[in-house]
Amino acid sequence: MSSYLDKCDKGFVILAKKIGHFADENGYKVYIVGGVVRDILLGKKNLDLDITVEGDCLTFAKKIAVRLKAQLKIYEQFQTATLTLKDGVRIDLAMTRQEKYASAAVLPEVSPGSINDDLFRRDFTINAMAIVINKERFGELIDLYKGSEDLNNKCIRILHPRSFIDDPTRILRAVRFEQRLGFQIEAKTLRCLKDSIRKNLDLKVKPPRHFAEFKKFFLEADVSKHVARIKELRGVRVLDSRGNIDLETLNVVVERVKIIRQNKDYDKAGRWWPIYFFSLLEKKNTHQLEKLSKEVQLDNFLSLSLMQIRECQSVIRQLTNKAKRDSEIYQLLKPFTELALLYFYARTDNGLAIKRIDDFVSIFSHITLDVNGDDLKNMGYPSTDVIGQALELLLLKKIDKKLAAKKDELKEAQILLKRRFSRNMENMNGTNRSGESRSEEGS
Ligand code: CTP
């Protein structure tokens, strides 16, 4: 067995061997490829299994799914497949392919190719290596472009000068690997990268695709470093046509999230990416945010949450106002999505504001009344409008701990309804002599 694979998790190697043997039996050549090979050479654990198959990949995928008793998902359009094993392990399969780009920044035309073609179509030398997993050559490294040398020299290098022209999303990828691995973008590669930005090729990429690549920055361990570097290279025009993004707010949020994530309940990597993303845009106006949402095709929830973060400073100011009652905090926070609330949480270090968001999420938003609409109807007030308003007022009183038991709710409901009903009657008669104070009701 090769020394590279010696460092890998045993289960990973056993599985690779199994797939290799099965490929032998069925006359296929199979390889581990791309980023996984890079990570194997870097001695990383917890690897995905990305496999390319020379030949009819989908037939191979169907056959091996049966052998491994795996769940199979086929993506006919891309000629790829995903197997999910019983223990949750995922194996991605693709056919070895060659790619032709009709013009800059468009998706390539894909056709079957050899493993050499497949490596040549890739972004950087460090991602353009393969490991054979067929039995006879098991563990053999195919490194046609000196990827392992570049790994040793901590160097990001493209395979050919058209790389960033063909696929300008690689600008973002170069920065991501540079920052993640602490490597340097090699001089010629950097020149090509800057050239591609100067020629506005990054603007030719369809924004949703560009954004999908940008989003990966927010999943990296050191988000600020990544974003600062791409801003420096003027490569953030997918977020703002002039490259104006708010690094300062991002840095504040990143530090705050580090503290929040010490609480295990919050320590889920995937949950934070929109928070970092929003922080870059907090000071944008509604028009800019709407335009961006549409361009990059954010889903409704993200789009709504993004719009809401514009109110961040005003909300936090109100949260720090000691005079506010719990019911007022409830009314203040109720319109916001869970994500916008998480953003506010990451945007303040004021103890009272934090406690109030916590209270809202874990207590206030779960409080329900013991009485319901029917109870109130039975009191002889049939109007659903009035009953609805009464229930809302009761809930606010309950949040303020003014109603302890169901009997208190019923008693209070009587008072509220009597007052509301008589006012409605007066309004219907064109008079309003009640002189009642509205604010008193809301209290
Ligand atoms: N690739 C490429 N050009 C792109 C995207 C991907 O050449 N624009 C190739 C690279 O060889 C890459 C592989 O496809 O290694 C897999 O892509 P992806 O899963 O996005 O990247 P990884 O290298 O696996 O990186 P990560 O560790 O971030 O998952």
Boltz pocket constraint, residues with backbone or C-beta under 6 A from the ligand:
constraints:
  - pocket:
      binder: B
      contacts: [[A, 33], [A, 34], [A, 35], [A, 36], [A, 121], [A, 122], [A, 123], [A, 124], [A, 127], [A, 128], [A, 167], [A, 169], [A, 170], [A, 173]]
      max_distance: 6.0
